[in-house]
């Protein structure tokens, strides 16, 4: 009787270890799949972050250029007004 109990326990432990192995392999496969997804998501987020930084850099650069050219823009607008008024009233 004891022999059969040992045999049953042994088979049961083999079944459990087989199930454990299958669960571990499934977990490894799932982790690998998530890692691949995470890598592409990480790359996308990195590209987005770099794009945002570049956008901020260009915006600051453009604001600085506008500040330096603001007086020139005002002069240009005045000349444009005078020219348009001159042409409009000369006819």
Phi and psi in degrees as a GROMACS rama.xvg file:
@    title "Ramachandran Plot"
@    xaxis  label "Phi"
@    yaxis  label "Psi"
@TYPE xy
-63.0364  -34.4129  UNK-2
-62.425  -44.2997  UNK-3
-67.3079  -37.8659  UNK-4
-63.9519  -41.9169  UNK-5
-63.9618  -42.1262  UNK-6
-63.3308  -43.1864  UNK-7
-65.4899  -43.0629  UNK-8
-61.2417  -39.8692  UNK-9
-63.8544  -47.8345  UNK-10
-62.7579  -40.4675  UNK-11
-62.1581  -41.7919  UNK-12
-66.3756  -35.7259  UNK-13
-63.7385  -42.198  UNK-14
-64  -44.9782  UNK-15
-64.7018  -41.6943  UNK-16
-67.0248  -34.0158  UNK-17
-65.413  -44.3592  UNK-18
-63.046  -40.8262  UNK-19
-61.4064  -43.005  UNK-20
-61.691  -43.5889  UNK-21
-62.7316  -41.9953  UNK-22
-63.5507  -41.1599  UNK-23
-64.4522  -43.1262  UNK-24
-64.548  -39.6122  UNK-25
-64.2131  -41.8012  UNK-26
-64.1719  -42.2807  UNK-27
-62.1162  -43.1494  UNK-28
-64.1746  -41.2868  UNK-29
-66.1298  -42.6099  UNK-30
-61.457  -41.0343  UNK-31
-63.9756  -40.567  UNK-32
-63.8429  -44.7449  UNK-33
-65.098  -36.1059  UNK-34
-61.9383  -41.3727  UNK-35
-65.3087  -41.5501  UNK-36
-66.633  -41.139  UNK-37
-63.3758  -37.1526  UNK-38
-64.2704  -45.8069  UNK-39
-67.391  -37.4482  UNK-40
-66.3417  -39.5438  UNK-41
-62.8452  -42.7015  UNK-42
-62.4982  -42.5367  UNK-43
-63.5995  -42.8484  UNK-44
-65.5852  -37.6928  UNK-45
-63.902  -43.6075  UNK-46
-64.0543  -41.8205  UNK-47
-61.7662  -44.6697  UNK-48
-62.4409  -44.3133  UNK-49
-63.6536  -39.7202  UNK-50
-63.5673  -41.1393  UNK-51
-64.6344  -42.1647  UNK-52
-62.6337  -43.534  UNK-53
-64.0099  -38.4754  UNK-54
-62.5074  -44.086  UNK-55
-63.0505  -41.8919  UNK-56
-60.5146  -46.8225  UNK-57
-65.087  -38.4613  UNK-58
-63.1235  -45.4328  UNK-59
-63.607  -40.3966  UNK-60
-63.7241  -40.8409  UNK-61
-68.1828  -39.819  UNK-62
-61.9958  -40.1618  UNK-63
-65.0298  -40.9406  UNK-64
-65.0398  -39.0816  UNK-65
-64.5584  -39.5742  UNK-66
-63.7216  -40.7038  UNK-67
-71.5688  -27.9045  UNK-68
-101.954  5.96568  UNK-69
-61.8009  -42.8256  UNK-70
-67.1512  -37.9261  UNK-71
-64.2162  -37.824  UNK-72
-64.7002  -41.0155  UNK-73
-63.2979  -43.4459  UNK-74
-62.2821  -42.8181  UNK-75
-61.2265  -43.4009  UNK-76
-63.9735  -38.1375  UNK-77
-65.731  -44.9787  UNK-78
-61.4585  -40.3035  UNK-79
-62.9424  -44.7261  UNK-80
-60.6657  -48.0053  UNK-81
-61.753  -43.26  UNK-82
-64.5149  -45.2504  UNK-83
-64.3843  -43.7138  UNK-84
-64.0298  -40.5066  UNK-85
-62.214  -45.7752  UNK-86
-67.6764  -40.9593  UNK-87
-63.8902  -42.7522  UNK-88
-87.6626  -9.4743  UNK-89
-80.1822  -16.503  UNK-90
